[in-house]
């Protein structure tokens, strides 16, 4: 801030020096802010010189901070004639302090939590038994309803192969050929689907979790597990939390237009 202030003062001094040299004007002593210059020209006319301020882009750390700033704009604390507007989408919430000049903005970036990102990154990845248990226990900590005891049941699974001459495609059983089958002992205790309750955004005051349904795919041939979010579950989870953000914006900023979209 001090470097910018020094630079701004340098610009003002240059404008002042240039104006005086070009027109032989006299700089007047005033009670205006330091960046406003009034000069008296030889013909008696008074001219006001004011440099255009720097474009400012702030990053808020919470939705509450952005809303508080927006309210201060409405109260005239950032210019008497400011015309604020808010845009929101899946990537950010953006407050434009004055929609006419569009120079000053405040942004709240809507970043995914590491847990949601881990789930998306692991979608369709084949886990060995122990690594799958570790993923659920560590990466998905707090998201899985352990009252059902899924992790404990996964620990008891045993892999077997036999020459029973059957060919099947079921949960936990897959054909390896016409005469050899792989199967899983204990698979009946493993659900084909599980619901994870995951916090979507990492903004400090957007802490609501969303339920994401995932299929558990067991490959007895490869002795692997996959956790696959069902179609549109992640997208719907993001939209559900975003709907709450939009509701809070419209309820608290009744004097400011709120639009769904991307500010550019």
Helices and strands as residue ranges (DSSP letters): H 2-23, E 26-27, E 36-40, E 46-50, E 57-59, H 63-74, E 85-88, E 92-96, E 105-109, H 114-122, E 127-128, H 129-134, I 135-139, G 146-148, H 150-155, E 158-162, E 169-170, E 173-175, E 181-185, G 187-189, E 193-199, E 209-219, E 224-229, H 233-252, E 257-260
